[in-house]
Amino acid sequence: MKFLADKRTGISTVIASAILLGGVAVIGSSIVLWANSKLSSSEIALSSISTTNTNKFNEFLAIENVWFCKTTCSSGATPPRVNVTMTNIGTIGLNVTQIKLTNSTAKTVTYSITPNVSIIPTQSYMWSNKYTSNNPVTVTITTARGTTFTTQVTPP
């Protein structure tokens, strides 16, 4: 006599294959979506860094004149003063954020320009501030993108 409880049947091969195939498809799709989102965020970051570095190459500031007036200044400013004239000869606009004067005695005087001075291509800007030393001076100009332009001058 046969009992129904003794009779065991397994899942057919077709159904097992379909379940495994469905699981693999779900896991594979989720991995592809995750990788796509990671790649997209990395692409945006890389694009931003690339644009910033390209713009740094296109920034070019020429420090044209640095002069010191000790007794009388032609601009009518009260002496002693140092005047710096710079011209943007690059292909893009730039913002000058800092002008730093360092003399040979390693005394650094930093002047921050507030608000930032925007200089479009082929435009000049004259900056003036008090300066009393007679030692050779290194003038360092920093832009908003972090580019630095340096020249060295000696007061008369």
PyMOL commands that set and color helices and strands:
alter all, ss='L'
color gray80, all
select helices_A, chain A and resi 13-58
alter helices_A, ss='H'
color red, helices_A
select strands_A, chain A and resi 61-69+81-88+94-103+108-119+124-129+137-143+148-153
alter strands_A, ss='S'
color yellow, strands_A
deselect
rebuild
show_as cartoon
